[in-house]
Amino acid sequence: NVKETGTVQLVDYSDLKNHKVTSIETAAFLHDGGWDASHRYFMTAANQSNKVAVIDSKEQKLAALVETGKIPHPGRGANFVDK
């Protein structure tokens, strides 16, 4: 299962015969995730690594790896607002 590898994979399906896969190193044990309100950033919890990975889909890279308390499990009702 790819979630245990510590990578997030972005797949470009614009050309179905030649799709491009971009693998981004994050943290092991990815569990759940979702898009922020702008739909640019994808956040996913790495439960047993005690981190939340933030992927910048426009730049196709890891934007942040946020240390959290024990076993983060924010679900999709949680969004971070940086003021």
C-alpha positions in Angstrom: 0.0 0.0 0.0 1.5 3.4 -1.0 0.4 5.1 2.2 2.9 3.0 4.1 5.8 4.1 1.9 6.0 7.6 3.1 5.2 9.1 -0.3 2.3 11.0 -1.9 1.8 10.4 -5.6 0.4 13.1 -7.9 -0.9 11.7 -11.1 -1.5 13.8 -14.2 -4.3 12.2 -16.2 -4.4 14.9 -18.9 -2.9 12.3 -21.4 -4.4 8.9 -20.5 -1.9 7.0 -22.7 1.1 8.8 -21.1 0.2 9.9 -17.6 2.9 11.4 -15.4 3.4 10.3 -11.8 5.2 12.6 -9.4 6.3 11.0 -6.0 6.8 13.3 -3.1 8.6 12.1 0.0 6.6 12.8 3.2 6.4 10.7 6.4 5.4 7.0 6.9 2.0 5.8 7.9 -0.2 8.3 5.9 -3.8 7.8 6.9 -6.3 10.4 5.8 -6.2 13.7 4.0 -7.9 16.3 2.0 -7.7 19.7 0.2 -7.5 23.1 1.9 -10.1 25.8 1.0 -8.0 27.1 -1.9 -7.6 23.6 -3.4 -3.9 24.2 -3.8 -2.7 22.3 -0.7 -3.3 18.7 0.2 -2.9 17.8 3.9 -2.5 14.3 5.1 -1.9 12.9 8.6 1.0 10.5 9.2 -0.5 9.0 12.3 2.3 6.9 13.7 4.9 9.4 12.6 3.1 12.2 14.6 3.2 14.6 11.6 0.9 16.3 9.1 2.3 16.5 5.5 1.3 19.5 3.4 1.7 19.1 -0.3 1.7 22.1 -2.7 -0.1 20.7 -5.8 0.9 23.7 -8.0 4.6 23.4 -7.2 4.3 19.6 -6.9 6.5 19.4 -3.7 6.3 19.1 0.0 5.3 22.5 1.4 5.6 21.5 5.1 5.9 18.6 7.4 4.3 19.7 10.7 5.1 18.0 13.9 2.0 17.3 15.9 1.0 15.7 19.2 0.6 11.9 19.4 -1.3 10.3 16.5 -2.8 13.2 14.5 -6.2 12.4 13.1 -7.7 15.7 11.9 -10.2 14.4 9.4 -11.6 16.7 6.7 -13.4 19.0 9.1 -10.0 20.6 10.0 -8.4 23.4 8.1 -5.4 25.5 9.0 -5.5 29.2 8.6 -2.2 31.0 8.7 -2.7 34.6 9.7 
